[in-house]
Amino acid sequence: METLIIIVIGVLITSATYLLLSDQILHIILGSGVLTHAVHLLLMAMGGFKGASEPIIGHEQTTYVDALPQALILTSIVINFAITAFFLVLAYHIYQSSNTTDLRNLRGYRHE
């Protein structure tokens, strides 16, 4: 199971890198979101999938599920949502002011 998750993480990181290297603002925002989801899966895979029960006092289990990766991922999801919302509003404002989302045109690049 962990091998499959690692392969999925590799595919997500590859597609996120492709999107981040694009010239369109929306592709870059989407690429950062995909990269964040890949990091979420990586944290979950590093935390391990083994564990018989929750870490509650009174249970007689010897192996427990680690709750730290889940807490980190939950915090990261909230931060990612706020950053993505900010970037989308910023991209909308840029589109309204310049009528383009192409980074080459925003830089003043003129293809000859």
MIGU-589914 format. One record per atom (N, C-alpha, C): atom name; z, x, y. Coordinates in nm, 2 decimals. Each point is the difference from the previous one (the first is absolute). Layout:
# MIGU-589914
rec a=CA, pz=Z, px=X, py=Y;
...
# end
This chain:
# MIGU-589914
rec a=N, pz=0.00, px=0.08, py=-0.12;
rec a=CA, pz=0.00, px=-0.08, py=0.12;
rec a=C, pz=0.00, px=0.09, py=0.13;
rec a=N, pz=0.08, px=0.10, py=-0.01;
rec a=CA, pz=0.00, px=0.09, py=0.12;
rec a=C, pz=-0.13, px=0.07, py=0.03;
rec a=N, pz=-0.07, px=0.03, py=-0.11;
rec a=CA, pz=-0.13, px=0.07, py=0.01;
rec a=C, pz=-0.10, px=-0.09, py=0.07;
rec a=N, pz=0.00, px=-0.13, py=-0.03;
rec a=CA, pz=-0.09, px=-0.10, py=0.06;
rec a=C, pz=0.04, px=-0.01, py=0.15;
rec a=N, pz=0.13, px=-0.01, py=0.03;
rec a=CA, pz=0.04, px=-0.01, py=0.14;
rec a=C, pz=-0.04, px=0.13, py=0.08;
rec a=N, pz=0.01, px=0.12, py=-0.06;
rec a=CA, pz=-0.04, px=0.12, py=0.07;
rec a=C, pz=-0.16, px=0.00, py=0.03;
rec a=N, pz=-0.07, px=-0.05, py=-0.10;
rec a=CA, pz=-0.15, px=-0.01, py=0.02;
rec a=C, pz=-0.03, px=-0.10, py=0.12;
rec a=N, pz=0.07, px=-0.11, py=0.00;
rec a=CA, pz=-0.02, px=-0.10, py=0.11;
rec a=C, pz=0.04, px=0.06, py=0.13;
rec a=N, pz=0.10, px=0.08, py=0.00;
rec a=CA, pz=0.04, px=0.07, py=0.13;
rec a=C, pz=-0.11, px=0.09, py=0.04;
rec a=N, pz=-0.06, px=0.08, py=-0.09;
rec a=CA, pz=-0.10, px=0.09, py=0.04;
rec a=C, pz=-0.13, px=-0.08, py=0.05;
rec a=N, pz=-0.03, px=-0.11, py=-0.06;
rec a=CA, pz=-0.11, px=-0.08, py=0.05;
rec a=C, pz=0.03, px=-0.05, py=0.14;
rec a=N, pz=0.12, px=-0.05, py=0.02;
rec a=CA, pz=0.04, px=-0.05, py=0.14;
rec a=C, pz=0.00, px=0.11, py=0.10;
rec a=N, pz=0.05, px=0.12, py=-0.03;
rec a=CA, pz=0.00, px=0.11, py=0.09;
rec a=C, pz=-0.15, px=0.04, py=0.04;
rec a=N, pz=-0.08, px=0.00, py=-0.11;
rec a=CA, pz=-0.14, px=0.04, py=0.03;
rec a=C, pz=-0.07, px=-0.10, py=0.09;
rec a=N, pz=0.02, px=-0.13, py=-0.03;
rec a=CA, pz=-0.07, px=-0.10, py=0.09;
rec a=C, pz=0.06, px=0.00, py=0.14;
rec a=N, pz=0.13, px=0.02, py=0.01;
rec a=CA, pz=0.07, px=0.01, py=0.13;
rec a=C, pz=-0.06, px=0.12, py=0.08;
rec a=N, pz=-0.02, px=0.11, py=-0.06;
rec a=CA, pz=-0.05, px=0.12, py=0.07;
rec a=C, pz=-0.14, px=-0.03, py=0.04;
rec a=N, pz=-0.08, px=-0.07, py=-0.08;
rec a=CA, pz=-0.14, px=-0.04, py=0.04;
rec a=C, pz=0.01, px=-0.09, py=0.13;
rec a=N, pz=0.09, px=-0.10, py=-0.01;
rec a=CA, pz=0.01, px=-0.09, py=0.12;
rec a=C, pz=0.05, px=0.07, py=0.12;
rec a=N, pz=0.09, px=0.09, py=-0.01;
rec a=CA, pz=0.06, px=0.07, py=0.11;
rec a=C, pz=-0.10, px=0.09, py=0.07;
rec a=N, pz=-0.10, px=0.05, py=-0.07;
rec a=CA, pz=-0.11, px=0.09, py=0.05;
rec a=C, pz=-0.11, px=-0.08, py=0.06;
rec a=N, pz=0.01, px=-0.13, py=0.01;
rec a=CA, pz=-0.11, px=-0.09, py=0.06;
rec a=C, pz=0.00, px=0.01, py=0.15;
rec a=N, pz=-0.10, px=-0.06, py=0.06;
rec a=CA, pz=-0.02, px=0.00, py=0.14;
rec a=C, pz=0.05, px=-0.13, py=0.06;
rec a=N, pz=0.03, px=-0.10, py=-0.08;
rec a=CA, pz=0.04, px=-0.13, py=0.05;
rec a=C, pz=0.15, px=-0.01, py=0.01;
rec a=N, pz=0.06, px=-0.06, py=0.10;
rec a=CA, pz=0.14, px=-0.01, py=0.02;
rec a=C, pz=0.06, px=-0.08, py=-0.11;
rec a=N, pz=-0.06, px=-0.11, py=-0.04;
rec a=CA, pz=0.06, px=-0.09, py=-0.10;
rec a=C, pz=0.00, px=0.06, py=-0.14;
rec a=N, pz=-0.10, px=0.09, py=-0.03;
rec a=CA, pz=0.00, px=0.07, py=-0.12;
rec a=C, pz=0.12, px=0.10, py=-0.01;
rec a=N, pz=0.03, px=0.06, py=0.12;
rec a=CA, pz=0.11, px=0.09, py=0.00;
rec a=C, pz=0.14, px=-0.07, py=-0.01;
rec a=N, pz=0.01, px=-0.12, py=0.06;
rec a=CA, pz=0.12, px=-0.08, py=-0.02;
rec a=C, pz=0.02, px=-0.04, py=-0.14;
rec a=N, pz=-0.11, px=-0.05, py=-0.07;
rec a=CA, pz=0.00, px=-0.04, py=-0.14;
rec a=C, pz=0.03, px=0.12, py=-0.09;
rec a=N, pz=-0.05, px=0.12, py=0.03;
rec a=CA, pz=0.03, px=0.12, py=-0.07;
rec a=C, pz=0.14, px=0.04, py=0.00;
rec a=N, pz=0.06, px=-0.02, py=0.12;
rec a=CA, pz=0.15, px=0.04, py=0.01;
rec a=C, pz=0.08, px=-0.10, py=-0.08;
rec a=N, pz=-0.04, px=-0.13, py=-0.01;
rec a=CA, pz=0.07, px=-0.10, py=-0.08;
rec a=C, pz=-0.01, px=0.03, py=-0.15;
rec a=N, pz=-0.12, px=0.04, py=-0.04;
rec a=CA, pz=-0.02, px=0.03, py=-0.14;
rec a=C, pz=0.07, px=0.13, py=-0.04;
rec a=N, pz=0.01, px=0.10, py=0.09;
rec a=CA, pz=0.07, px=0.12, py=-0.03;
rec a=C, pz=0.15, px=-0.03, py=-0.01;
rec a=N, pz=0.05, px=-0.09, py=0.09;
rec a=CA, pz=0.14, px=-0.04, py=-0.01;
rec a=C, pz=0.04, px=-0.07, py=-0.13;
rec a=N, pz=-0.09, px=-0.08, py=-0.05;
rec a=CA, pz=0.02, px=-0.07, py=-0.13;
rec a=C, pz=0.00, px=0.11, py=-0.12;
rec a=N, pz=-0.09, px=0.10, py=0.02;
rec a=CA, pz=0.00, px=0.10, py=-0.10;
rec a=C, pz=0.13, px=0.08, py=0.00;
rec a=N, pz=0.06, px=0.02, py=0.11;
rec a=CA, pz=0.13, px=0.07, py=0.01;
rec a=C, pz=0.11, px=-0.09, py=-0.06;
rec a=N, pz=-0.01, px=-0.13, py=0.02;
rec a=CA, pz=0.09, px=-0.09, py=-0.06;
rec a=C, pz=0.00, px=0.01, py=-0.15;
rec a=N, pz=-0.12, px=0.00, py=-0.06;
rec a=CA, pz=-0.01, px=0.02, py=-0.14;
rec a=C, pz=0.05, px=0.13, py=-0.05;
rec a=N, pz=-0.03, px=0.11, py=0.08;
rec a=CA, pz=0.05, px=0.13, py=-0.03;
rec a=C, pz=0.15, px=0.01, py=-0.01;
rec a=N, pz=0.07, px=-0.06, py=0.10;
rec a=CA, pz=0.14, px=-0.01, py=0.00;
rec a=C, pz=0.06, px=-0.07, py=-0.12;
rec a=N, pz=-0.07, px=-0.11, py=-0.03;
rec a=CA, pz=0.05, px=-0.08, py=-0.12;
rec a=C, pz=-0.02, px=0.08, py=-0.13;
rec a=N, pz=-0.11, px=0.07, py=-0.01;
rec a=CA, pz=-0.03, px=0.08, py=-0.12;
rec a=C, pz=0.10, px=0.12, py=-0.01;
rec a=N, pz=0.03, px=0.06, py=0.12;
rec a=CA, pz=0.10, px=0.11, py=0.00;
rec a=C, pz=0.14, px=-0.05, py=-0.04;
rec a=N, pz=0.03, px=-0.13, py=0.04;
rec a=CA, pz=0.13, px=-0.05, py=-0.04;
rec a=C, pz=0.01, px=-0.03, py=-0.14;
rec a=N, pz=-0.11, px=-0.01, py=-0.07;
rec a=CA, pz=0.00, px=-0.03, py=-0.15;
rec a=C, pz=0.01, px=-0.14, py=-0.03;
rec a=N, pz=-0.05, px=-0.04, py=-0.11;
rec a=CA, pz=-0.01, px=-0.14, py=-0.05;
rec a=C, pz=0.11, px=-0.02, py=-0.11;
rec a=N, pz=0.07, px=0.10, py=-0.03;
rec a=CA, pz=0.10, px=-0.02, py=-0.11;
rec a=C, pz=0.13, px=-0.04, py=0.06;
rec a=N, pz=0.07, px=-0.08, py=-0.07;
rec a=CA, pz=0.13, px=-0.05, py=0.04;
rec a=C, pz=0.03, px=-0.13, py=-0.06;
rec a=N, pz=0.11, px=-0.02, py=-0.06;
rec a=CA, pz=0.03, px=-0.12, py=-0.07;
rec a=C, pz=0.06, px=-0.11, py=0.08;
rec a=N, pz=0.08, px=0.03, py=0.10;
rec a=CA, pz=0.06, px=-0.11, py=0.08;
rec a=C, pz=0.02, px=0.05, py=0.14;
rec a=N, pz=0.06, px=-0.09, py=0.08;
rec a=CA, pz=0.03, px=0.02, py=0.14;
rec a=C, pz=0.13, px=0.08, py=0.01;
rec a=N, pz=0.01, px=0.08, py=0.11;
rec a=CA, pz=0.13, px=0.08, py=0.01;
rec a=C, pz=0.11, px=-0.09, py=0.05;
rec a=N, pz=0.06, px=-0.08, py=-0.08;
rec a=CA, pz=0.11, px=-0.09, py=0.04;
rec a=C, pz=0.12, px=0.05, py=-0.08;
rec a=N, pz=0.12, px=0.00, py=0.07;
rec a=CA, pz=0.12, px=0.04, py=-0.07;
rec a=C, pz=0.04, px=-0.10, py=-0.10;
rec a=N, pz=0.04, px=0.04, py=-0.12;
rec a=CA, pz=0.04, px=-0.09, py=-0.10;
rec a=C, pz=-0.10, px=-0.01, py=-0.12;
rec a=N, pz=-0.12, px=0.04, py=0.02;
rec a=CA, pz=-0.10, px=0.01, py=-0.10;
rec a=C, pz=0.02, px=0.13, py=-0.08;
rec a=N, pz=-0.02, px=-0.01, py=-0.13;
rec a=CA, pz=0.02, px=0.12, py=-0.09;
rec a=C, pz=-0.13, px=0.07, py=-0.03;
rec a=N, pz=-0.09, px=0.01, py=0.09;
rec a=CA, pz=-0.12, px=0.07, py=-0.02;
rec a=C, pz=0.01, px=0.15, py=0.04;
rec a=N, pz=-0.08, px=0.08, py=-0.07;
rec a=CA, pz=0.01, px=0.14, py=0.04;
rec a=C, pz=-0.12, px=0.04, py=0.09;
rec a=N, pz=-0.11, px=-0.07, py=-0.01;
rec a=CA, pz=-0.11, px=0.03, py=0.09;
rec a=C, pz=-0.02, px=-0.12, py=0.10;
rec a=N, pz=-0.02, px=0.03, py=0.12;
rec a=CA, pz=-0.01, px=-0.10, py=0.11;
rec a=C, pz=-0.13, px=0.02, py=0.07;
rec a=N, pz=-0.05, px=-0.11, py=0.06;
rec a=CA, pz=-0.12, px=0.01, py=0.09;
rec a=C, pz=0.04, px=0.06, py=0.13;
rec a=N, pz=-0.07, px=0.09, py=0.05;
rec a=CA, pz=0.03, px=0.06, py=0.13;
rec a=C, pz=-0.05, px=-0.09, py=0.11;
rec a=N, pz=0.09, px=-0.04, py=0.09;
rec a=CA, pz=-0.03, px=-0.09, py=0.11;
rec a=C, pz=-0.05, px=0.07, py=0.13;
rec a=N, pz=0.02, px=0.13, py=0.01;
rec a=CA, pz=-0.04, px=0.07, py=0.12;
rec a=C, pz=-0.16, px=-0.01, py=0.02;
rec a=N, pz=-0.09, px=0.02, py=-0.09;
rec a=CA, pz=-0.14, px=-0.01, py=0.03;
rec a=C, pz=-0.03, px=-0.14, py=0.05;
rec a=N, pz=0.06, px=-0.10, py=-0.06;
rec a=CA, pz=-0.03, px=-0.14, py=0.04;
rec a=C, pz=0.05, px=-0.02, py=0.15;
rec a=N, pz=0.11, px=0.05, py=0.04;
rec a=CA, pz=0.05, px=-0.01, py=0.13;
rec a=C, pz=-0.10, px=0.08, py=0.10;
rec a=N, pz=-0.04, px=0.12, py=-0.04;
rec a=CA, pz=-0.09, px=0.07, py=0.09;
rec a=C, pz=-0.14, px=-0.07, py=0.01;
rec a=N, pz=-0.05, px=-0.06, py=-0.11;
rec a=CA, pz=-0.12, px=-0.07, py=0.01;
rec a=C, pz=0.01, px=-0.13, py=0.09;
rec a=N, pz=0.11, px=-0.07, py=-0.01;
rec a=CA, pz=0.02, px=-0.12, py=0.08;
rec a=C, pz=0.00, px=0.04, py=0.15;
rec a=N, pz=0.07, px=0.11, py=0.03;
rec a=CA, pz=0.01, px=0.05, py=0.14;
rec a=C, pz=-0.14, px=0.04, py=0.05;
rec a=N, pz=-0.08, px=0.07, py=-0.09;
rec a=CA, pz=-0.13, px=0.04, py=0.03;
rec a=C, pz=-0.10, px=-0.12, py=0.02;
rec a=N, pz=0.02, px=-0.10, py=-0.07;
rec a=CA, pz=-0.09, px=-0.12, py=0.01;
rec a=C, pz=0.02, px=-0.06, py=0.14;
rec a=N, pz=0.13, px=-0.01, py=0.05;
rec a=CA, pz=0.03, px=-0.06, py=0.13;
rec a=C, pz=-0.06, px=0.09, py=0.11;
rec a=N, pz=0.02, px=0.13, py=-0.01;
rec a=CA, pz=-0.05, px=0.09, py=0.10;
rec a=C, pz=-0.16, px=0.00, py=0.00;
rec a=N, pz=-0.06, px=-0.01, py=-0.12;
rec a=CA, pz=-0.14, px=0.00, py=-0.01;
rec a=C, pz=-0.06, px=-0.13, py=0.06;
rec a=N, pz=0.07, px=-0.11, py=-0.02;
rec a=CA, pz=-0.05, px=-0.13, py=0.06;
rec a=C, pz=0.01, px=0.01, py=0.15;
rec a=N, pz=0.10, px=0.06, py=0.06;
rec a=CA, pz=0.01, px=0.01, py=0.15;
rec a=C, pz=-0.10, px=0.09, py=0.05;
rec a=N, pz=-0.02, px=0.11, py=-0.06;
rec a=CA, pz=-0.10, px=0.10, py=0.05;
rec a=C, pz=-0.14, px=-0.06, py=-0.01;
rec a=N, pz=-0.03, px=-0.07, py=-0.12;
rec a=CA, pz=-0.14, px=-0.06, py=-0.01;
rec a=C, pz=-0.02, px=-0.11, py=0.10;
rec a=N, pz=0.10, px=-0.08, py=0.03;
rec a=CA, pz=-0.01, px=-0.10, py=0.10;
rec a=C, pz=-0.03, px=0.06, py=0.14;
rec a=N, pz=0.07, px=0.11, py=0.03;
rec a=CA, pz=-0.02, px=0.07, py=0.13;
rec a=C, pz=-0.14, px=0.06, py=0.00;
rec a=N, pz=-0.05, px=0.06, py=-0.10;
rec a=CA, pz=-0.13, px=0.06, py=0.00;
rec a=C, pz=-0.11, px=-0.11, py=0.01;
rec a=N, pz=0.02, px=-0.11, py=-0.07;
rec a=CA, pz=-0.10, px=-0.11, py=0.01;
rec a=C, pz=-0.01, px=-0.06, py=0.15;
rec a=N, pz=0.12, px=-0.01, py=0.06;
rec a=CA, pz=0.00, px=-0.05, py=0.14;
rec a=C, pz=-0.07, px=0.11, py=0.09;
rec a=N, pz=0.03, px=0.13, py=-0.02;
rec a=CA, pz=-0.06, px=0.10, py=0.07;
rec a=C, pz=-0.15, px=0.01, py=-0.02;
rec a=N, pz=-0.05, px=-0.02, py=-0.12;
rec a=CA, pz=-0.14, px=-0.01, py=-0.03;
rec a=C, pz=-0.07, px=-0.12, py=0.07;
rec a=N, pz=0.07, px=-0.11, py=0.00;
rec a=CA, pz=-0.06, px=-0.12, py=0.07;
rec a=C, pz=-0.01, px=0.03, py=0.15;
rec a=N, pz=0.10, px=0.06, py=0.05;
rec a=CA, pz=0.00, px=0.03, py=0.15;
rec a=C, pz=-0.12, px=0.10, py=0.03;
rec a=N, pz=-0.01, px=0.10, py=-0.09;
rec a=CA, pz=-0.11, px=0.10, py=0.02;
rec a=C, pz=-0.14, px=-0.07, py=-0.01;
rec a=N, pz=-0.01, px=-0.10, py=-0.10;
rec a=CA, pz=-0.13, px=-0.07, py=-0.01;
rec a=C, pz=-0.03, px=-0.08, py=0.12;
rec a=N, pz=0.11, px=-0.07, py=0.05;
rec a=CA, pz=-0.02, px=-0.08, py=0.12;
rec a=C, pz=-0.04, px=0.08, py=0.13;
rec a=N, pz=0.05, px=0.12, py=0.01;
rec a=CA, pz=-0.03, px=0.08, py=0.12;
rec a=C, pz=-0.13, px=0.08, py=-0.01;
rec a=N, pz=-0.04, px=0.04, py=-0.12;
rec a=CA, pz=-0.12, px=0.08, py=-0.02;
rec a=C, pz=-0.11, px=-0.06, py=-0.08;
rec a=N, pz=0.02, px=-0.12, py=-0.06;
rec a=CA, pz=-0.10, px=-0.07, py=-0.08;
rec a=C, pz=-0.05, px=0.08, py=-0.12;
rec a=N, pz=0.08, px=0.10, py=-0.05;
rec a=CA, pz=-0.04, px=0.07, py=-0.12;
rec a=C, pz=0.13, px=0.05, py=-0.07;
rec a=N, pz=-0.02, px=0.02, py=-0.13;
rec a=CA, pz=0.11, px=0.05, py=-0.08;
rec a=C, pz=-0.04, px=0.14, py=-0.07;
rec a=N, pz=-0.11, px=0.05, py=0.05;
rec a=CA, pz=-0.05, px=0.13, py=-0.06;
rec a=C, pz=0.07, px=0.11, py=0.08;
rec a=N, pz=0.06, px=0.09, py=-0.07;
rec a=CA, pz=0.07, px=0.11, py=0.06;
rec a=C, pz=-0.09, px=0.10, py=0.08;
rec a=N, pz=-0.13, px=0.01, py=-0.05;
rec a=CA, pz=-0.09, px=0.09, py=0.07;
rec a=C, pz=-0.04, px=-0.05, py=0.13;
rec a=N, pz=-0.01, px=-0.13, py=0.02;
rec a=CA, pz=-0.03, px=-0.06, py=0.13;
rec a=C, pz=0.12, px=0.01, py=0.09;
rec a=N, pz=0.12, px=-0.02, py=-0.06;
rec a=CA, pz=0.12, px=0.01, py=0.08;
rec a=C, pz=0.03, px=0.14, py=0.05;
rec a=N, pz=-0.04, px=0.10, py=-0.07;
rec a=CA, pz=0.01, px=0.14, py=0.04;
rec a=C, pz=-0.10, px=0.04, py=0.11;
rec a=N, pz=-0.10, px=-0.08, py=0.02;
rec a=CA, pz=-0.10, px=0.04, py=0.09;
rec a=C, pz=-0.11, px=0.08, py=-0.07;
rec a=N, pz=0.00, px=0.00, py=-0.13;
rec a=CA, pz=-0.10, px=0.07, py=-0.08;
rec a=C, pz=-0.14, px=-0.07, py=0.01;
rec a=N, pz=-0.10, px=0.07, py=0.04;
rec a=CA, pz=-0.14, px=-0.06, py=0.01;
rec a=C, pz=-0.09, px=0.08, py=-0.10;
rec a=N, pz=-0.05, px=-0.07, py=-0.09;
rec a=CA, pz=-0.09, px=0.06, py=-0.10;
rec a=C, pz=-0.14, px=0.02, py=0.06;
rec a=N, pz=-0.05, px=0.11, py=-0.01;
rec a=CA, pz=-0.13, px=0.03, py=0.07;
rec a=C, pz=-0.11, px=0.01, py=-0.11;
# end
